[in-house]
Amino acid sequence: MKKRTIGLITLCIAIMGLSLIIGTANGGEFGGADGQIEEVIDEVSPGYTPWFKSVWTPPSSEIESLLFAAQASLGAGFIGYYIGKKKNAKAYNGSCQKE
């Protein structure tokens, strides 16, 4: 058991180190799909005007990242809660059946 734990910790450290190396190779810039598609649209159709504007734009990229992380954590929490609820319901129903 101890070898497995040490192996998992080593794997986590290796993944973090690899992501650090990959991140610094790009200058720390991680662009999203929005920016990439804007470039493609400008190449294909230079006179294109968007037909929809955002209702609210976050004041900074940090706020935008915070909102994205909050959305992801709420979604993960909901999915985890649902899976746990189903697993417990299945275990509870299976152990309480009368014969």
C-alpha positions as CSV (number, residue, x, y, z in Angstrom):
1,M,0.0,0.0,0.0
2,K,2.8,2.4,0.9
3,K,4.6,1.8,-2.5
4,R,1.3,2.6,-4.3
5,T,0.9,5.9,-2.3
6,I,4.5,6.9,-3.1
7,G,4.0,6.1,-6.7
8,L,0.8,8.2,-6.9
9,I,2.5,11.1,-5.2
10,T,5.4,10.8,-7.6
11,L,3.0,10.7,-10.6
12,C,1.2,13.9,-9.3
13,I,4.5,15.7,-8.9
14,A,5.6,14.7,-12.4
15,I,2.3,15.9,-14.0
16,M,2.6,19.2,-12.2
17,G,6.2,19.6,-13.4
18,L,5.3,18.7,-16.9
19,S,2.4,21.2,-17.0
20,L,4.8,23.9,-15.6
21,I,7.3,23.1,-18.4
22,I,4.6,23.2,-21.1
23,G,3.1,26.4,-19.7
24,T,6.5,28.3,-19.7
25,A,7.3,27.1,-23.2
26,N,4.3,29.1,-24.5
27,G,5.2,32.1,-22.5
28,G,2.4,31.4,-20.0
29,E,-0.2,32.3,-22.6
30,F,-3.2,29.9,-22.8
31,G,-5.7,31.1,-25.4
32,G,-9.2,29.8,-25.5
33,A,-11.3,28.7,-28.4
34,D,-13.0,32.1,-28.6
35,G,-9.8,33.9,-29.6
36,Q,-8.9,31.2,-32.1
37,I,-12.3,31.3,-33.9
38,E,-12.2,35.1,-34.0
39,E,-8.9,34.8,-36.0
40,V,-10.5,32.2,-38.4
41,I,-13.6,34.4,-38.9
42,D,-11.4,37.4,-39.7
43,E,-9.4,35.4,-42.3
44,V,-12.5,33.9,-43.9
45,S,-14.8,36.9,-43.8
46,P,-13.1,40.2,-42.9
47,G,-16.3,42.2,-43.0
48,Y,-18.2,40.0,-40.6
49,T,-20.1,41.7,-37.8
50,P,-21.4,39.7,-34.8
51,W,-25.2,39.5,-34.5
52,F,-25.1,39.1,-30.7
53,K,-23.4,41.1,-28.0
54,S,-22.8,39.9,-24.5
55,V,-25.2,41.2,-21.8
56,W,-22.3,41.7,-19.4
57,T,-18.5,41.6,-19.8
58,P,-16.4,40.8,-16.7
59,P,-14.1,43.7,-15.7
60,S,-11.0,41.6,-15.9
61,S,-9.7,38.3,-17.0
62,E,-9.2,37.2,-13.4
63,I,-12.9,37.7,-12.7
64,E,-13.7,35.8,-15.8
65,S,-11.5,32.9,-14.7
66,L,-13.0,33.0,-11.2
67,L,-16.5,32.7,-12.7
68,F,-15.5,29.9,-14.9
69,A,-13.9,28.0,-12.0
70,A,-16.9,28.6,-9.8
71,Q,-19.2,27.2,-12.6
72,A,-16.9,24.2,-13.0
73,S,-16.8,23.5,-9.3
74,L,-20.6,23.8,-8.9
75,G,-21.1,21.4,-11.8
76,A,-18.6,18.9,-10.4
77,G,-20.2,19.2,-6.9
78,F,-23.6,18.5,-8.4
79,I,-22.4,15.5,-10.4
80,G,-20.6,14.1,-7.3
81,Y,-23.7,14.6,-5.1
82,Y,-25.9,12.9,-7.7
83,I,-23.5,9.9,-8.1
84,G,-23.1,9.6,-4.3
85,K,-26.9,9.8,-3.8
86,K,-27.5,7.1,-6.4
87,K,-24.7,4.9,-5.0
88,N,-26.1,5.2,-1.4
89,A,-29.6,4.6,-2.5
90,K,-28.6,1.4,-4.4
91,A,-26.6,0.2,-1.4
92,Y,-29.4,1.0,1.0
93,N,-32.1,-0.6,-1.1
94,G,-30.1,-3.7,-1.6
95,S,-29.4,-4.3,2.1
96,C,-33.0,-3.7,3.3
97,Q,-34.9,-6.0,1.1
98,K,-37.1,-8.5,2.8
99,E,-37.0,-12.1,1.8
